[in-house]
Amino acid sequence: MDEKKLYPFRFCSLQDDYVWGSDEFKLADLGYRDSIVRDGWLAGNTMGEIMDTYLDRVVGENVYNFTGRQFPVQVKHIRVKGKMPLRVHPGAETAAQRYDLLGREKLWYVQRAGTGAQLLIGFEHDTDATEVYSKCQDGSAAELMHSITPAAGDFFHIRPGVPHAAIGDIELVEVSESSPSDFCLCSWGQECGPEEFDEAMSLEEALDFIDYKAWQAPEAPHFHEGDAVRKLVDLPEFTVSSIKLTDPLHIYSERFDSFILYTCIRGEASVQLEVLGQSARFPIGAGETMLVPAECPDFFLVPTDRDTIILETTVAPRSEKDSYVKES
């Protein structure tokens, strides 16, 4: 009997509600949060089960050799209607040595910015652990922060060690490494329970890896007016591009030796490929994330709405295995 081929699939959302808004996981492989496939013969399976069963067929041989059985990227939709707690994440070495976790390289893409929307990213001026600790304890940490008034379509690479938060009425798409390693620095006097932050990931534990220098935005990618595809961030951990999808694109994922994630910001599209000798369509609408496994090497991404914007996430091939990834 022929082995069943993997296919593009979407996921059931997992939403956590807080006093300041909500985190909606579009794709997660974290154990305590594990996305469930919505469609097709894999429907009902979790991301963890799929990785345990299909291994490099999902992510590609190079990615699997580097990251192992945990799916390496997670996607969240963040809705803020208040004041998100100030947080920070460590780099790969600190996360692995202390907590046996991946780091948390992170991209924030602004999907919508409403009244009073504000992002706090990094410090306005150089500071130190003593001042940060004091301001976080008394709830006045915003006085130290670099403030940004965002607009829809803005994006920010938030590096390890850089404190950050969102305030007001704003919606974000977050693409990051698969890790829960956000540390709570300041909750602004709001109740903040263990379901939001691990109690071990506290202000005191973060003081030695915070970047106390004044924040400088990473060098922005150079775009040409009218570019349909714009690379937003290009990291060893993942690459994210935005696509203004006006015409069908022929995608050869075999060139990446990687899965591809599509997150639909607005509009609608479909992935079209051959399945058992017949053309099949896999739709993706606004707010949905679709995983196209590495086993699907050749397909078309086709707009079905003329105002469609999609984020594409891949992992580039690497030549050295991450020494912090344990063998399963």
Residue frames as qw, qx, qy, qz and C-alpha x, y, z in Angstrom:
[[0.000, 0.889, 0.458, 0.000, 0.00, 0.00, 0.00],
 [0.371, 0.558, -0.045, 0.741, 1.30, 3.47, -0.85],
 [0.349, -0.361, -0.486, 0.715, 2.21, 5.63, 2.13],
 [0.053, 0.899, 0.431, 0.047, -0.19, 8.51, 2.62],
 [0.429, 0.340, -0.038, 0.836, 1.36, 11.83, 1.74],
 [0.175, -0.535, -0.435, 0.703, 1.13, 14.78, 4.09],
 [0.161, 0.683, 0.496, 0.512, -0.92, 17.77, 2.98],
 [0.039, 0.346, -0.188, 0.918, -1.41, 21.43, 4.00],
 [0.417, -0.562, -0.715, 0.011, -3.39, 21.73, 7.20],
 [0.164, -0.628, 0.094, -0.755, -4.91, 24.36, 9.47],
 [0.331, -0.052, -0.793, 0.509, -5.34, 24.29, 13.23],
 [0.394, -0.766, -0.490, -0.135, -7.95, 24.84, 15.91],
 [0.095, 0.676, -0.272, 0.678, -7.16, 27.98, 17.88],
 [0.615, -0.408, -0.567, 0.366, -6.25, 27.89, 21.57],
 [0.007, 0.725, 0.018, 0.689, -7.12, 31.12, 23.39],
 [0.491, -0.352, -0.553, 0.574, -6.04, 32.34, 26.81],
 [0.083, -0.832, -0.262, -0.483, -7.90, 35.38, 28.20],
 [0.490, -0.168, -0.413, 0.749, -6.32, 37.86, 30.59],
 [0.066, -0.779, -0.398, 0.480, -7.33, 41.15, 32.20],
 [0.066, -0.605, 0.276, 0.744, -5.44, 43.04, 29.49],
 [0.562, 0.468, -0.391, -0.558, -6.64, 41.03, 26.46],
 [0.941, 0.001, 0.310, -0.134, -5.88, 37.61, 25.03],
 [0.071, -0.494, 0.792, 0.350, -3.28, 35.32, 23.48],
 [0.877, 0.286, 0.187, -0.338, -4.69, 33.12, 20.72],
 [0.392, -0.396, 0.758, 0.339, -2.30, 30.38, 19.64],
 [0.702, 0.510, -0.183, -0.462, -2.63, 29.75, 15.91],
 [0.867, 0.245, -0.422, 0.094, 0.13, 27.13, 16.01],
 [0.327, -0.714, 0.528, -0.324, 1.86, 25.80, 19.11],
 [0.871, 0.037, -0.484, 0.080, 3.90, 22.75, 20.09],
 [0.046, -0.630, 0.483, -0.606, 4.58, 23.51, 23.75],
 [0.282, -0.078, -0.909, 0.297, 3.14, 20.49, 25.55],
 [0.056, 0.437, 0.633, -0.637, 0.82, 22.54, 27.75],
 [0.477, 0.644, 0.070, -0.594, -0.41, 24.25, 24.56],
 [0.334, -0.135, 0.839, 0.409, -0.51, 21.84, 21.61],
 [0.462, 0.334, -0.172, -0.803, -2.41, 22.78, 18.46],
 [0.588, 0.198, 0.778, -0.097, -4.93, 20.32, 16.98],
 [0.051, -0.058, 0.661, 0.746, -5.28, 19.82, 13.22],
 [0.494, 0.308, 0.274, -0.765, -8.68, 20.88, 11.84],
 [0.692, 0.482, -0.168, -0.510, -8.82, 19.27, 8.41],
 [0.588, 0.463, -0.640, -0.173, -8.29, 16.05, 6.48],
 [0.876, -0.114, -0.469, -0.020, -7.20, 12.60, 7.62],
 [0.474, 0.117, -0.546, 0.681, -4.92, 14.08, 10.29],
 [0.357, -0.586, -0.058, -0.725, -7.81, 16.02, 11.92],
 [0.800, -0.555, -0.100, -0.205, -7.79, 15.60, 15.69],
 [0.838, -0.030, -0.197, 0.507, -4.05, 14.95, 15.93],
 [0.293, -0.917, 0.019, 0.269, -1.92, 17.39, 17.90],
 [0.392, 0.844, -0.362, 0.045, 1.17, 19.08, 16.55],
 [0.342, -0.598, 0.715, -0.121, 3.28, 17.09, 18.99],
 [0.805, 0.081, 0.580, -0.095, 1.80, 13.79, 17.79],
 [0.707, 0.706, 0.030, -0.020, 2.40, 14.74, 14.18],
 [0.138, 0.822, -0.546, 0.086, 6.03, 15.61, 14.86],
 [0.551, -0.388, 0.726, -0.136, 6.56, 12.35, 16.79],
 [0.811, 0.271, 0.513, -0.076, 5.12, 10.34, 13.91],
 [0.684, 0.685, 0.196, 0.156, 6.24, 12.10, 10.74],
 [0.661, -0.442, 0.165, 0.584, 9.47, 13.78, 11.88],
 [0.229, -0.370, 0.373, 0.819, 11.45, 15.26, 8.97],
 [0.179, 0.455, 0.749, 0.448, 8.53, 14.72, 6.59],
 [0.096, -0.886, -0.436, 0.127, 6.90, 17.69, 8.35],
 [0.208, -0.915, 0.067, 0.339, 9.78, 20.11, 8.79],
 [0.588, 0.736, -0.326, 0.072, 12.44, 18.93, 6.33],
 [0.901, -0.049, -0.283, 0.325, 15.58, 16.92, 6.99],
 [0.394, 0.397, -0.287, 0.777, 17.83, 19.90, 7.71],
 [0.383, -0.563, 0.121, -0.722, 15.39, 21.52, 10.15],
 [0.904, -0.349, -0.162, -0.185, 14.74, 18.20, 11.88],
 [0.798, 0.108, -0.334, 0.489, 18.45, 17.48, 12.28],
 [0.196, 0.420, -0.267, 0.845, 18.85, 20.88, 13.88],
 [0.386, -0.363, 0.216, -0.820, 15.76, 21.22, 16.09],
 [0.055, -0.006, 0.963, -0.264, 14.60, 17.66, 16.76],
 [0.066, -0.429, -0.887, -0.159, 11.01, 16.63, 17.43],
 [0.019, 0.680, 0.439, -0.587, 9.67, 19.95, 18.66],
 [0.403, 0.735, 0.385, 0.387, 8.12, 22.07, 15.92],
 [0.543, -0.063, -0.154, 0.823, 10.46, 25.08, 15.93],
 [0.027, -0.183, -0.098, -0.978, 8.08, 28.02, 15.42],
 [0.008, 0.563, 0.776, -0.286, 4.88, 29.23, 17.05],
 [0.012, -0.352, -0.322, -0.879, 2.30, 31.79, 15.89],
 [0.094, -0.524, -0.691, 0.489, -0.01, 33.82, 18.12],
 [0.017, -0.645, -0.337, -0.685, -2.68, 36.46, 17.57],
 [0.316, -0.288, -0.538, 0.726, -2.50, 38.94, 20.45],
 [0.119, -0.747, -0.399, -0.519, -5.42, 41.24, 21.24],
 [0.336, -0.144, -0.461, 0.808, -4.71, 44.04, 23.70],
 [0.205, -0.745, -0.418, -0.478, -7.45, 46.11, 25.31],
 [0.562, -0.825, -0.051, 0.021, -5.51, 47.53, 28.21],
 [0.006, -0.842, 0.532, -0.083, -1.93, 47.20, 29.42],
 [0.930, 0.126, -0.335, 0.078, 0.00, 44.03, 28.66],
 [0.700, -0.663, 0.151, 0.219, 2.54, 43.13, 31.36],
 [0.218, 0.835, -0.499, -0.081, 6.09, 44.20, 30.60],
 [0.966, -0.086, 0.239, 0.042, 8.06, 41.13, 29.59],
 [0.136, 0.760, -0.606, -0.193, 11.45, 39.99, 28.35],
 [0.996, 0.070, 0.034, -0.046, 12.87, 36.77, 26.91],
 [0.502, -0.624, 0.514, 0.307, 16.37, 35.26, 27.14],
 [0.428, 0.588, -0.591, -0.350, 18.67, 34.15, 24.36],
 [0.875, 0.103, -0.436, -0.184, 19.21, 30.54, 23.39],
 [0.486, 0.271, -0.709, 0.434, 22.12, 29.81, 25.72],
 [0.222, -0.216, 0.535, -0.786, 20.45, 31.18, 28.86],
 [0.776, -0.032, -0.018, -0.630, 17.11, 29.51, 28.08],
 [0.831, 0.166, -0.527, -0.058, 18.76, 26.14, 27.44],
 [0.390, 0.269, -0.704, 0.529, 21.16, 26.13, 30.39],
 [0.223, -0.143, 0.530, -0.805, 18.67, 27.33, 33.00],
 [0.630, 0.160, 0.358, -0.671, 15.33, 26.00, 31.80],
 [0.392, 0.022, 0.882, 0.261, 16.00, 23.42, 29.08],
 [0.444, 0.740, 0.438, -0.253, 14.02, 25.57, 26.62],
 [0.522, 0.470, 0.301, 0.644, 14.57, 27.22, 23.27],
 [0.152, -0.196, -0.112, 0.962, 15.24, 30.95, 23.23],
 [0.244, 0.706, 0.622, -0.236, 12.50, 33.30, 22.08],
 [0.132, -0.092, 0.372, 0.914, 13.49, 35.31, 19.03],
 [0.211, 0.627, 0.684, -0.308, 10.30, 37.19, 18.26],
 [0.071, 0.171, 0.396, 0.899, 8.62, 39.22, 15.53],
 [0.197, 0.575, 0.590, -0.532, 5.63, 41.46, 16.21],
 [0.089, 0.243, 0.572, 0.778, 3.53, 42.39, 13.18],
 [0.229, 0.286, 0.398, -0.841, 0.87, 45.05, 13.77],
 [0.135, 0.389, 0.854, 0.319, -2.40, 43.81, 12.32],
 [0.122, -0.796, -0.414, -0.424, -4.53, 46.66, 13.67],
 [0.334, -0.083, -0.403, 0.848, -3.82, 49.74, 15.77],
 [0.178, -0.763, -0.555, -0.280, -6.75, 51.48, 17.43],
 [0.199, -0.888, 0.012, -0.414, -7.26, 54.23, 19.99],
 [0.487, -0.776, 0.369, -0.158, -4.34, 54.73, 22.35],
 [0.977, 0.115, -0.046, 0.174, -2.25, 52.00, 20.75],
 [0.051, -0.875, 0.469, -0.104, 1.31, 52.08, 22.01],
 [0.936, 0.054, -0.277, 0.210, 4.29, 49.73, 21.98],
 [0.369, -0.843, 0.390, -0.030, 6.98, 49.86, 24.64],
 [0.944, 0.230, -0.086, 0.220, 10.18, 48.36, 23.24],
 [0.674, 0.163, -0.235, 0.681, 13.53, 48.71, 25.00],
 [0.367, -0.678, -0.304, 0.560, 14.74, 51.62, 27.10],
 [0.268, 0.950, 0.131, 0.097, 14.69, 55.27, 26.07],
 [0.090, 0.845, -0.478, 0.220, 18.10, 55.84, 27.71],
 [0.555, 0.210, -0.752, 0.288, 20.83, 53.64, 29.17],
 [0.635, -0.597, 0.113, -0.478, 19.83, 52.35, 32.60],
 [0.187, 0.370, -0.874, 0.254, 20.89, 49.64, 35.07],
 [0.454, -0.256, -0.853, -0.027, 19.51, 46.76, 37.11],
 [0.152, -0.283, -0.600, 0.733, 18.94, 48.86, 40.23],
 [0.278, 0.207, -0.014, -0.938, 16.78, 51.44, 38.46],
 [0.499, -0.033, -0.672, -0.547, 14.86, 48.85, 36.45],
 [0.364, -0.243, -0.867, 0.237, 14.15, 46.75, 39.53],
 [0.005, -0.298, -0.463, 0.835, 12.89, 49.78, 41.47],
 [0.367, 0.186, -0.215, -0.886, 10.65, 51.03, 38.65],
 [0.492, -0.085, -0.792, -0.353, 9.21, 47.59, 37.98],
 [0.269, -0.257, -0.818, 0.438, 8.46, 47.09, 41.66],
 [0.091, 0.418, 0.404, -0.809, 6.56, 50.38, 42.02],
 [0.460, 0.605, 0.650, -0.012, 4.78, 50.06, 38.66],
 [0.162, 0.898, -0.034, -0.407, 6.44, 53.05, 36.99],
 [0.636, -0.166, 0.573, 0.490, 8.62, 51.11, 34.53],
 [0.498, 0.722, 0.428, 0.219, 6.91, 52.80, 31.56],
 [0.084, -0.969, 0.101, 0.207, 8.91, 55.93, 32.44],
 [0.449, -0.531, 0.601, 0.394, 12.06, 54.13, 31.32],
 [0.651, 0.241, 0.690, 0.206, 10.71, 52.67, 28.10],
 [0.006, -0.203, 0.483, 0.851, 11.02, 53.70, 24.48],
 [0.472, 0.475, 0.596, -0.444, 7.47, 54.34, 23.24],
 [0.065, -0.039, 0.693, 0.717, 6.24, 53.79, 19.67],
 [0.567, 0.384, 0.301, -0.663, 2.89, 54.78, 18.16],
 [0.349, -0.056, 0.861, 0.366, 2.28, 51.90, 15.74],
 [0.577, 0.371, -0.127, -0.716, 0.29, 51.63, 12.52],
 [0.907, 0.166, 0.360, -0.144, -1.13, 48.58, 10.77],
 [0.803, 0.563, -0.107, 0.165, 1.62, 46.86, 8.78],
 [0.036, -0.804, 0.539, -0.250, 4.46, 47.92, 11.08],
 [0.953, -0.093, -0.279, 0.072, 6.72, 45.14, 12.28],
 [0.202, -0.818, 0.466, -0.269, 9.35, 44.82, 15.00],
 [0.787, 0.115, -0.566, 0.216, 12.07, 42.24, 15.63],
 [0.515, -0.762, 0.215, -0.329, 12.29, 41.97, 19.42],
 [0.559, 0.428, -0.669, 0.239, 15.67, 40.60, 20.35],
 [0.735, -0.386, -0.508, 0.229, 16.49, 38.62, 23.49],
 [0.467, -0.230, -0.335, 0.786, 17.01, 40.83, 26.52],
 [0.049, -0.204, -0.154, -0.966, 14.81, 43.69, 25.24],
 [0.160, 0.382, 0.732, -0.541, 11.81, 44.43, 27.52],
 [0.166, -0.103, -0.517, -0.833, 8.55, 45.02, 25.65],
 [0.200, 0.433, 0.770, -0.425, 4.79, 45.43, 26.05],
 [0.021, -0.374, -0.554, -0.743, 1.72, 46.58, 24.14],
 [0.028, 0.378, 0.544, -0.749, -0.81, 49.11, 25.46],
 [0.366, 0.324, -0.056, -0.871, -4.20, 50.39, 24.35],
 [0.802, 0.366, 0.346, -0.322, -6.30, 48.94, 21.54],
 [0.231, 0.648, -0.650, -0.322, -4.01, 46.89, 19.31],
 [0.966, 0.064, 0.226, -0.112, -3.84, 43.51, 17.58],
 [0.011, -0.706, 0.680, 0.198, -0.53, 41.80, 16.85],
 [0.972, 0.158, -0.172, -0.037, 0.60, 38.68, 15.06],
 [0.350, -0.739, 0.576, -0.008, 3.56, 37.20, 16.93],
 [0.911, 0.288, -0.290, 0.050, 5.94, 34.76, 15.25],
 [0.271, -0.759, 0.557, -0.200, 8.55, 33.33, 17.58],
 [0.315, 0.272, -0.907, 0.072, 10.54, 30.27, 18.48],
 [0.729, -0.384, -0.488, -0.289, 8.55, 27.50, 20.17],
 [0.433, 0.012, -0.619, 0.655, 9.17, 28.46, 23.76],
 [0.351, -0.810, -0.451, -0.130, 7.21, 29.76, 26.77],
 [0.627, -0.232, -0.242, 0.703, 10.27, 31.72, 27.97],
 [0.015, -0.719, -0.097, -0.688, 8.69, 35.14, 28.57],
 [0.418, -0.234, -0.590, 0.650, 9.62, 36.63, 31.96],
 [0.162, -0.868, -0.412, -0.227, 7.24, 39.02, 33.72],
 [0.411, 0.190, -0.269, 0.850, 8.99, 42.25, 34.72],
 [0.138, 0.122, 0.346, -0.920, 6.04, 44.44, 35.66],
 [0.028, 0.458, 0.873, 0.165, 2.30, 43.66, 35.73],
 [0.083, -0.370, -0.129, -0.916, 1.30, 47.33, 36.35],
 [0.331, -0.110, 0.543, -0.763, -0.55, 46.28, 39.53],
 [0.784, 0.056, -0.262, -0.560, -2.75, 43.76, 37.69],
 [0.791, -0.261, 0.534, -0.146, -3.17, 40.19, 38.87],
 [0.503, 0.578, -0.599, -0.233, -0.83, 37.92, 36.93],
 [0.870, -0.262, 0.341, -0.242, -1.26, 34.19, 37.49],
 [0.474, -0.386, 0.748, 0.258, 0.87, 31.11, 36.77],
 [0.677, 0.469, 0.562, 0.070, -1.18, 30.34, 33.65],
 [0.373, 0.928, -0.010, 0.000, 0.35, 33.46, 32.06],
 [0.272, 0.742, -0.562, 0.245, 3.92, 33.35, 33.40],
 [0.818, -0.119, -0.504, 0.249, 5.87, 30.55, 35.04],
 [0.486, -0.873, -0.041, -0.009, 6.57, 31.68, 38.61],
 [0.768, -0.298, 0.191, 0.534, 10.26, 30.87, 38.08],
 [0.450, 0.398, 0.309, 0.738, 10.40, 33.42, 35.25],
 [0.255, -0.869, -0.359, 0.225, 10.37, 36.51, 37.41],
 [0.141, 0.969, -0.122, 0.160, 11.90, 39.97, 37.47],
 [0.509, -0.719, 0.468, 0.067, 14.68, 38.83, 39.80],
 [0.807, -0.005, 0.535, 0.251, 15.61, 35.95, 37.48],
 [0.596, 0.700, 0.282, 0.273, 15.73, 38.23, 34.42],
 [0.161, -0.961, 0.093, 0.206, 17.96, 40.98, 35.80],
 [0.496, -0.519, 0.538, 0.441, 21.21, 39.42, 34.59],
 [0.471, 0.172, 0.682, 0.533, 20.17, 39.06, 30.93],
 [0.228, 0.889, 0.361, -0.163, 18.21, 42.28, 30.35],
 [0.523, 0.339, 0.173, 0.762, 19.75, 44.63, 27.79],
 [0.245, -0.753, -0.361, 0.493, 20.07, 47.91, 29.72],
 [0.269, -0.132, 0.321, 0.898, 21.31, 49.95, 26.78],
 [0.408, 0.478, 0.102, -0.771, 19.06, 52.46, 25.03],
 [0.705, 0.323, 0.631, 0.016, 17.04, 50.63, 22.41],
 [0.135, 0.504, -0.476, -0.708, 18.13, 50.92, 18.82],
 [0.838, 0.346, 0.213, -0.366, 15.83, 49.47, 16.21],
 [0.673, -0.075, 0.617, 0.402, 17.47, 46.77, 14.09],
 [0.026, 0.337, -0.454, -0.824, 18.36, 48.01, 10.63],
 [0.668, 0.417, 0.355, -0.503, 15.17, 48.01, 8.58],
 [0.609, 0.168, 0.669, 0.392, 15.08, 45.88, 5.43],
 [0.075, 0.381, -0.283, -0.877, 15.24, 47.86, 2.20],
 [0.488, 0.491, 0.718, -0.071, 12.01, 47.71, 0.23],
 [0.059, 0.009, 0.460, 0.886, 11.23, 49.00, -3.22],
 [0.483, 0.256, 0.249, -0.800, 7.86, 50.60, -3.76],
 [0.758, 0.282, -0.266, -0.524, 5.50, 48.05, -5.21],
 [0.150, 0.309, -0.936, 0.079, 7.41, 45.00, -3.92],
 [0.767, -0.237, -0.360, -0.476, 4.92, 42.14, -3.63],
 [0.877, -0.276, -0.340, 0.201, 7.20, 40.14, -1.32],
 [0.007, -0.815, 0.342, -0.468, 9.01, 41.88, 1.54],
 [0.717, -0.073, -0.603, 0.341, 11.39, 40.07, 3.88],
 [0.399, -0.843, -0.054, -0.355, 10.63, 41.36, 7.38],
 [0.472, -0.698, 0.530, -0.099, 13.19, 39.40, 9.39],
 [0.832, 0.365, -0.417, 0.012, 15.88, 36.91, 8.42],
 [0.444, -0.652, 0.553, -0.268, 17.24, 35.01, 11.41],
 [0.176, 0.277, -0.944, -0.039, 18.89, 31.60, 11.82],
 [0.287, 0.146, 0.827, -0.461, 15.78, 30.60, 13.81],
 [0.413, 0.606, 0.680, -0.006, 13.23, 31.67, 11.17],
 [0.110, -0.039, 0.329, 0.937, 12.58, 33.99, 8.24],
 [0.247, 0.651, 0.646, -0.313, 9.33, 35.94, 7.85],
 [0.105, 0.028, 0.424, 0.899, 8.18, 37.70, 4.69],
 [0.411, 0.511, 0.447, -0.608, 4.98, 39.58, 3.93],
 [0.227, 0.139, 0.768, 0.582, 3.28, 38.82, 0.63],
 [0.433, 0.428, 0.146, -0.779, 0.79, 41.11, -1.09],
 [0.385, 0.078, 0.891, 0.228, -0.87, 38.36, -3.06],
 [0.449, 0.520, -0.003, -0.727, -2.38, 39.67, -6.28],
 [0.698, 0.414, -0.475, -0.339, -1.41, 36.84, -8.64],
 [0.982, -0.185, -0.006, -0.021, -0.77, 33.11, -8.19],
 [0.050, -0.767, 0.639, -0.021, 2.72, 32.22, -6.99],
 [0.924, 0.131, -0.360, -0.010, 4.43, 28.94, -7.87],
 [0.421, -0.742, 0.475, -0.218, 6.26, 27.79, -4.75],
 [0.808, 0.244, -0.526, 0.106, 9.07, 25.24, -4.80],
 [0.591, -0.739, 0.227, -0.230, 9.53, 24.45, -1.11],
 [0.963, -0.015, 0.000, 0.270, 12.09, 21.75, -1.95],
 [0.447, 0.656, -0.197, 0.576, 14.54, 24.63, -2.44],
 [0.331, -0.723, 0.302, -0.526, 14.20, 25.46, 1.27],
 [0.545, -0.021, -0.816, 0.192, 14.22, 21.88, 2.61],
 [0.049, 0.059, 0.563, -0.823, 11.74, 23.34, 5.09],
 [0.070, 0.659, 0.740, -0.111, 8.09, 23.54, 5.93],
 [0.043, 0.277, 0.130, 0.951, 6.31, 26.80, 5.08],
 [0.027, -0.559, -0.693, 0.454, 3.81, 28.53, 7.35],
 [0.012, 0.415, 0.362, 0.835, 1.22, 30.90, 5.89],
 [0.084, -0.513, -0.616, 0.592, -0.62, 33.30, 8.21],
 [0.140, 0.599, 0.528, 0.585, -3.39, 35.23, 6.48],
 [0.133, -0.195, -0.312, 0.920, -3.52, 38.83, 7.68],
 [0.463, 0.462, 0.268, -0.708, -6.43, 39.81, 5.46],
 [0.538, 0.401, -0.488, -0.558, -8.27, 38.52, 2.43],
 [0.883, -0.028, 0.427, -0.193, -8.28, 34.88, 1.39],
 [0.295, 0.588, -0.693, -0.295, -6.12, 32.46, -0.57],
 [0.970, -0.059, 0.167, -0.169, -5.67, 28.78, -1.27],
 [0.218, -0.529, 0.783, 0.242, -2.78, 26.38, -1.59],
 [0.867, 0.360, 0.016, -0.345, -3.21, 24.21, -4.68],
 [0.090, -0.532, 0.830, 0.144, -1.23, 21.05, -5.38],
 [0.681, 0.126, -0.630, -0.350, -1.49, 17.55, -6.83],
 [0.487, -0.278, 0.717, -0.414, -2.88, 14.87, -4.49],
 [0.593, 0.112, 0.797, -0.008, -3.07, 11.33, -5.88],
 [0.319, 0.177, 0.672, 0.644, -2.91, 12.70, -9.41],
 [0.000, -0.782, -0.552, -0.290, -5.70, 15.23, -8.88],
 [0.142, 0.434, -0.148, 0.877, -5.60, 18.95, -8.20],
 [0.448, -0.615, -0.621, 0.189, -6.64, 19.82, -4.62],
 [0.015, 0.679, -0.041, 0.733, -7.37, 23.19, -3.00],
 [0.535, -0.415, -0.577, 0.457, -6.66, 24.03, 0.63],
 [0.001, 0.830, 0.195, 0.523, -8.21, 27.40, 1.59],
 [0.475, -0.281, -0.427, 0.717, -6.82, 29.83, 4.13],
 [0.053, -0.843, -0.369, -0.387, -8.80, 32.85, 5.32],
 [0.012, 0.704, -0.274, 0.655, -8.08, 35.93, 7.41],
 [0.551, -0.582, 0.392, -0.452, -6.85, 35.02, 10.88],
 [0.991, -0.055, 0.110, -0.053, -5.86, 31.46, 9.96],
 [0.106, -0.693, 0.692, 0.175, -2.43, 29.81, 9.87],
 [0.956, 0.249, -0.026, -0.154, -1.65, 26.92, 7.51],
 [0.450, -0.561, 0.657, 0.224, 1.31, 24.55, 7.66],
 [0.805, 0.510, -0.241, -0.183, 2.57, 23.27, 4.32],
 [0.827, -0.412, 0.345, 0.168, 4.82, 20.31, 5.22],
 [0.102, -0.640, 0.619, 0.444, 8.23, 19.91, 3.61],
 [0.474, 0.090, 0.860, 0.167, 6.82, 16.80, 1.93],
 [0.454, 0.783, 0.422, -0.057, 4.81, 19.13, -0.36],
 [0.542, -0.292, 0.260, 0.744, 7.67, 20.33, -2.59],
 [0.083, 0.059, 0.495, 0.863, 5.75, 22.04, -5.38],
 [0.053, 0.659, 0.733, -0.160, 2.48, 24.00, -5.14],
 [0.102, 0.510, 0.256, 0.815, 0.69, 27.21, -6.04],
 [0.107, -0.462, -0.535, 0.699, -0.38, 29.96, -3.64],
 [0.061, 0.439, 0.597, 0.668, -3.46, 31.52, -5.23],
 [0.142, 0.101, 0.348, -0.921, -5.40, 34.63, -4.10],
 [0.038, -0.507, -0.829, -0.231, -9.18, 34.25, -3.89],
 [0.098, -0.917, -0.327, 0.208, -9.66, 37.83, -2.69],
 [0.546, 0.676, 0.015, 0.495, -8.00, 40.76, -4.40],
 [0.117, -0.814, 0.317, -0.472, -6.89, 42.40, -1.14],
 [0.948, -0.274, -0.153, 0.049, -4.91, 39.54, 0.38],
 [0.099, 0.760, -0.564, 0.307, -1.85, 39.87, 2.62],
 [0.963, -0.195, -0.185, 0.007, -0.06, 36.81, 3.98],
 [0.243, -0.774, 0.581, -0.062, 2.93, 36.29, 6.26],
 [0.912, 0.239, -0.332, 0.008, 5.22, 33.48, 5.12],
 [0.449, -0.721, 0.513, -0.125, 7.50, 31.80, 7.67],
 [0.908, 0.268, -0.310, 0.081, 10.30, 29.37, 6.81],
 [0.624, -0.680, 0.336, 0.190, 13.53, 28.13, 8.39],
 [0.490, 0.745, -0.441, -0.104, 16.67, 28.42, 6.29],
 [0.942, 0.038, -0.280, 0.183, 19.09, 25.47, 6.08],
 [0.311, -0.854, 0.404, -0.104, 21.90, 25.42, 8.65],
 [0.653, 0.461, -0.593, 0.091, 25.20, 23.59, 8.60],
 [0.204, 0.236, -0.795, 0.520, 25.69, 23.00, 12.34],
 [0.519, -0.506, -0.677, -0.132, 23.36, 21.28, 14.81],
 [0.305, -0.727, 0.156, -0.595, 22.22, 23.31, 17.80],
 [0.394, 0.183, -0.808, 0.398, 24.14, 21.96, 20.79],
 [0.284, -0.102, 0.516, -0.802, 21.29, 23.00, 23.08],
 [0.778, 0.024, -0.212, -0.591, 18.74, 20.67, 21.46],
 [0.487, -0.298, 0.797, -0.197, 18.46, 17.37, 23.32],
 [0.288, 0.080, -0.867, -0.399, 18.05, 14.10, 21.45],
 [0.727, -0.172, 0.077, -0.660, 14.55, 12.64, 21.84]]
